[in-house]
């Protein structure tokens, strides 16, 4: 029996109070900070196909005892962390062009 995939979903609110649901792609610690790579989540697969595939990079911060995800304001930090995440994500979803087998060992 195939194991059913359940994404890690987070509903985030932007500065204007708009809520959007994101799926966690990856999380990592780097130089003492915790970072997250997320992508917009759509319940309808057709909506997902029409999406740009944007990856949002956020970092951990604390509001009192509550951990929250915040934007990275420093452009150099954002670029460095974004590049690390993109390499990690590419490796997670890498395909071998010779036989259509991905790095997880499944043929797609």
C-alpha positions in Angstrom: 0.0 0.0 0.0 1.4 3.4 -1.0 2.1 5.9 1.8 -0.1 9.0 1.4 1.8 12.3 1.3 0.7 15.0 3.7 2.3 18.4 3.2 3.4 20.6 6.1 1.1 23.6 5.7 1.4 27.0 7.3 -1.0 29.9 7.0 1.0 33.2 7.0 -0.2 36.8 7.2 1.5 39.5 5.3 1.9 43.2 6.3 -1.5 44.1 4.9 -3.3 41.3 6.8 -3.8 39.0 3.8 -3.5 35.3 4.7 -2.0 32.7 2.3 -1.3 29.0 2.8 2.2 27.8 2.1 3.8 24.3 2.0 7.1 23.8 3.7 9.7 22.6 1.2 12.8 22.7 3.5 14.1 24.1 6.7 17.7 24.5 7.9 20.0 26.1 10.4 22.8 28.3 9.1 25.2 30.3 11.2 23.0 30.1 14.3 19.8 31.1 12.5 16.9 29.0 11.4 15.5 29.4 7.9 12.5 28.1 6.0 11.8 27.6 2.2 8.1 27.6 1.4 5.9 27.7 -1.7 2.3 28.7 -2.1 -0.1 25.8 -1.6 -3.2 25.2 -3.7 -5.8 22.5 -3.0 -6.7 22.4 -6.7 -3.8 20.9 -8.7 -4.8 23.0 -11.7 -4.2 26.2 -9.7 -0.8 24.8 -8.8 0.1 24.3 -12.5 -0.7 27.9 -13.2 1.4 29.2 -10.3 4.9 30.7 -11.0 6.5 28.2 -8.6 7.8 31.0 -6.4 9.9 29.9 -3.4 9.6 32.2 -0.3 12.5 32.3 2.1 11.8 33.3 5.7 13.8 33.2 8.9 12.8 32.3 12.5 12.3 35.0 15.1 10.5 35.1 18.4 7.6 37.2 19.6 7.9 36.5 23.3 7.9 32.7 23.6 6.2 32.2 20.2 8.4 31.3 17.2 7.3 33.3 14.1 8.6 33.4 10.5 9.8 36.8 9.3 11.1 38.3 6.1 14.9 38.6 5.6 15.6 42.3 5.3 19.3 42.0 4.4 19.7 41.5 0.6 23.1 39.7 0.9 21.7 37.3 3.6 18.6 36.7 1.5 20.6 35.9 -1.6 23.1 33.6 0.2 20.3 31.7 2.0 18.2 31.5 -1.2 21.1 30.0 -3.1 21.7 27.4 -0.5 18.0 26.4 -0.4 17.8 26.3 -4.2 20.7 23.9 -4.3 19.2 21.7 -1.6 15.8 21.7 -3.3 17.4 20.8 -6.7 19.2 17.9 -5.0 16.0 16.7 -3.3 14.1 16.6 -6.6 17.0 15.8 -8.9 16.2 13.6 -11.9 18.6 11.4 -13.8 17.9 12.2 -17.5 19.0 8.7 -18.6 16.2 6.7 -17.1 13.7 9.1 -15.5 14.6 7.9 -12.1 14.7 10.6 -9.4 17.1 10.6 -6.5 14.5 9.0 -4.3 14.8 5.8 -6.4 11.3 6.0 -7.9 10.6 6.1 -11.6 8.3 8.9 -12.5 
